[in-house]
Amino acid sequence: MIGETVEIRKWDKTSGQVFINGELWRAECAVPLSVGNNAAIESIDGLTLKLKPYEQANKVRTGSIDSKIQNGRSLSALDKKDDA
């Protein structure tokens, strides 16, 4: 579940409920989130999900992809090179 996206259903400051895989889960985040927005699961503590804002999680993923694009070559070109 770590890295998956959840939908914020109920939220008050830094804790609330989120929806994932057809279930409501308790969740916490260091920063306030808004109902209706998405967040990413950073870790799990018992039955409580620890979240990070979706925008922050998306930047981390984008950064890892951007780091593979070098010298104007596409990601698929790099993957083909790695497979050889």
Secondary structure, 3 states (H helix, E strand, C coil): CCCCEEEEEEEECCEEEEEECCEEEEEEECCCCCCCCEEEEEEEECCEEEEEEHHHHHHHHHHHHHHHCCCCCCHHHHHHHHHC
